[in-house]
Amino acid sequence: MRSLFLSSIAALYALAVALPQPHPLSISLTKKSTLKTADGRVDPASLRAHISSAEAKLQRNAAAFERNTGAALFSPSHTKRAAALGSAPLIDDANRNWIGAIEAGTPPQTFTINFDTGSTDLFLPGSICGNACGGQQRYNPEISSSAEPLGEPFKVEYMDNSMATGDLYTDSVSLAGFKATAQTIGVALNASGFSSEKYDGLMGLAFKSISKFGADSVFHTLVSQGAVPEPVFAFKLASSGSELRVGGVNSALHQGSFTYTPVIKEGAWQITGDAIEIDGKEVVNAFPAIVDSGTSLILGNSFDVSQLYATINATEVEKGVYALPCDAMPAVSITLGGKSFPLSAETLNQGTMDSSGTICIGAIHGSDEVGDQWILGDVFMRNVYSAFDVENSRVGFAELA
């Protein structure tokens, strides 16, 4: 009997080894909107509105973290409270978005998604969502055999008085071919004040502690269910060849080894930076920072940013927004984990602000709302290959190939 049991185990093991093993897979990413006007210029007032959106997202994350854990995400002096506390983020049309495809439901329904390392939840427009959902693809749980209602409503309120309401469901969600089962989804059934034809929904990739729903992100669900070969996802963000790698890193897209820095608090992907230098002068050191694919810019506290631009005599044209000659972009580098990562002049240049084409907007902006917290968004991430390691709670950076 024992020999029969052992033989059966051996047969099962041999079968498991023979079956195809999962490998990391990639989703191609495209950029579908920018912060520029139709004529290619940057409007400082619109840019200021985008900064306000990033500030509001930081406040929402802090409120969700406190509600879910009972602890403060930031020191009270570092986080001002706003009327929209507790709302979960949706990205409006003015943002720069990196989007790709996912599937949800059984049979699968396909959606174009904005991937955001600065939030956690998955939102999709529902089949009876109003005109605010515009030309978006709608998710219909009624035609999915794997959908289950949770019997819980949600309400999302925004700083600009827009809002969305809906219901929570669980369903299967496939990311780069890896399937998460019983994933919590916020399904918008009514909305006002926002619309987007650029993408259908938002997928957060951060930690459960800042979830509006108290649920794991899709990637964390994949990890907990053993559905991915490695508990790592990675980004390349560039003018071409951008991708989200799921279940590992793409060695063809980076060169040299990774420099890792630990996550200091599992809300968003929050790390500690060593220094920020401009033209060889260190302006900031030992600063907390969030690595955020859902924000297009680099955002820091107003004082440090003003000191940075004072080094090159730039002019503040809107609160926290600075202009300088287009041909005089400074040499800026950010040191993480002991390694300095230079930012290209192309990424530091937000674009021209007048018809002369000689004055440009810098892509590092100041805020009174963030305390000493920095947000390292698209402007930084386009200069590195970024790996997010869930198991070891760390973020790695490598030079682009």
C-alpha positions, -999 to 999 in steps of 0.1 A, spaced: 0 0 0 28 24 9 47 16 -23 15 23 -43 11 56 -25 47 66 -32 44 55 -68 13 77 -72 32 107 -57 61 101 -80 37 100 -110 20 132 -100 54 149 -95 66 137 -130 33 150 -145 38 184 -128 73 187 -141 62 178 -176 35 205 -176 45 239 -190 58 261 -162 48 298 -160 72 324 -174 71 361 -170 51 378 -196 48 414 -208 21 439 -217 30 465 -243 23 500 -230 13 531 -249 10 567 -239 -24 581 -249 -25 615 -234 -1 643 -224 0 675 -205 4 695 -237 -22 716 -255 -32 709 -292 -5 733 -304 22 715 -284 26 741 -257 23 736 -219 -2 757 -200 11 765 -165 -24 768 -151 -34 733 -164 -1 719 -151 -10 734 -116 -43 715 -118 -24 683 -125 -2 690 -95 -34 694 -74 -46 660 -87 -13 644 -75 -16 661 -41 -52 648 -37 -41 613 -45 -15 614 -18 -41 626 7 -65 598 -3 -38 572 1 -30 586 36 -66 585 46 -71 549 34 -39 538 51 -51 553 85 -85 538 81 -72 503 72 -43 501 97 -50 527 124 -16 543 119 -6 574 100 11 570 66 29 603 71 35 626 100 5 650 105 27 679 97 34 663 63 -1 657 52 -29 683 51 -64 669 53 -89 677 25 -126 674 20 -122 644 -3 -104 622 22 -109 585 17 -118 587 -20 -99 563 -43 -80 577 -73 -92 578 -109 -69 596 -134 -84 623 -155 -78 632 -191 -51 657 -184 -27 631 -170 0 613 -189 -11 576 -188 7 543 -195 -20 519 -207 -23 483 -218 -49 455 -220 -63 431 -193 -93 407 -193 -120 403 -167 -148 378 -163 -158 344 -178 -159 345 -208 -132 372 -208 -141 408 -215 -111 429 -226 -103 464 -213 -77 491 -218 -62 499 -184 -41 526 -169 -15 509 -146 -8 528 -114 19 519 -88 5 548 -66 -28 532 -59 -43 497 -52 -78 491 -64 -92 480 -98 -120 501 -112 -141 494 -143 -171 512 -158 -202 492 -154 -227 482 -181 -252 507 -169 -228 536 -163 -241 569 -174 -227 593 -201 -197 601 -179 -182 567 -191 -181 581 -226 -168 557 -252 -153 533 -226 -157 496 -228 -182 485 -201 -178 456 -177 -210 435 -174 -210 411 -144 -243 396 -155 -226 378 -184 -197 365 -164 -202 331 -148 -173 338 -123 -187 372 -111 -200 374 -75 -216 405 -60 -202 415 -26 -233 434 -16 -213 464 -8 -216 498 -25 -188 523 -29 -187 560 -34 -157 580 -47 -155 618 -44 -130 640 -59 -114 674 -52 -132 690 -83 -167 678 -70 -169 649 -95 -180 616 -81 -187 580 -89 -208 554 -72 -212 517 -78 -210 482 -64 -182 458 -54 -178 424 -71 -153 397 -72 -144 381 -106 -115 366 -125 -90 391 -138 -62 382 -162 -30 403 -164 -5 393 -191 -22 359 -192 -19 352 -155 -53 348 -139 -63 361 -105 -95 345 -91 -120 362 -68 -104 396 -74 -123 426 -59 -134 450 -86 -152 484 -82 -178 486 -108 -190 522 -115 -228 524 -121 -232 561 -120 -208 590 -124 -206 627 -129 -179 652 -138 -154 629 -155 -150 610 -187 -122 594 -207 -120 578 -241 -83 571 -236 -87 540 -214 -115 521 -197 -103 517 -161 -75 519 -136 -55 491 -121 -36 499 -89 -4 479 -81 3 491 -46 -4 476 -12 -36 466 5 -32 492 33 -43 520 9 -71 501 -7 -105 519 -7 -120 484 -6 -97 468 19 -86 444 -9 -54 432 -24 -42 446 -58 -45 422 -88 -8 416 -87 -7 408 -50 -36 384 -56 -16 367 -83 13 363 -59 -9 350 -31 -25 324 -54 9 313 -68 -1 323 -103 32 341 -113 67 326 -115 82 355 -94 66 380 -71 80 409 -93 66 432 -119 87 457 -138 83 488 -160 100 503 -190 84 537 -198 98 554 -229 87 570 -262 87 535 -278 90 499 -266 73 505 -233 60 475 -213 48 462 -180 66 429 -173 46 405 -150 62 378 -130 98 389 -134 120 413 -153 129 416 -190 167 413 -191 167 427 -227 155 460 -214 181 468 -188 219 466 -185 240 460 -154 227 449 -120 198 463 -101 202 488 -72 175 479 -46 161 501 -19 136 488 7 100 500 10 98 519 42 61 517 46 38 494 26 12 519 14 23 530 -20 58 520 -31 75 544 -6 113 543 -4 140 566 10 161 585 -15 197 595 -8 201 628 -26 189 651 -55 216 670 -73 214 698 -98 245 708 -118 266 690 -93 252 707 -62 233 686 -37 200 703 -29 181 675 -11 192 645 10 176 616 29 141 621 15 111 598 15 97 592 -20 69 573 -37 77 556 -71 44 563 -90 37 553 -125 3 571 -122 19 606 -119 35 622 -149 59 645 -131 83 648 -102 68 665 -72 86 678 -41 80 702 -13 79 739 -24 110 750 -4 133 723 -18 121 727 -53 125 765 -51 161 759 -39 167 736 -67 156 761 -94 173 790 -76 206 773 -85 199 779 -122 179 812 -118 146 797 -131 114 818 -129 82 806 -110 54 812 -135 26 794 -115 27 782 -79 53 754 -79 58 756 -117 91 770 -131 102 782 -165 137 784 -179 154 787 -213 147 755 -234 184 752 -243 195 755 -206 181 723 -190 203 715 -160 220 683 -151 198 666 -125 204 633 -109 186 613 -82 207 590 -59 189 558 -47 205 529 -29 239 546 -33 237 549 -71 232 581 -90 206 580 -118 208 610 -141 177 625 -157 178 633 -194 172 668 -206 143 654 -227 124 642 -197 132 673 -176 117 695 -203 79 696 -199 75 716 -231 75 752 -244 51 777 -228 50 804 -255 50 808 -292 87 818 -293 96 782 -284 126 794 -263 111 792 -228 102 758 -214 86 744 -183 107 723 -160 93 689 -151 101 690 -113 73 709 -95 67 722 -59 39 716 -35 29 729 -1 8 697 5 34 670 5 57 680 34 91 663 28 75 635 7 86 634 -30 67 617 -58 89 601 -85 66 598 -114 70 594 -152 97 620 -154 120 598 -132 108 564 -144 115 571 -180 152 572 -171 154 538 -154 142 502 -156 121 498 -124 114 464 -107 88 461 -79 95 431 -56 65 422 -35 81 393 -16 111 413 -4 92 446 -2 117 466 -22 121 485 -55 150 480 -78 164 503 -105 187 496 -134 201 515 -164 180 511 -195 195 490 -223 
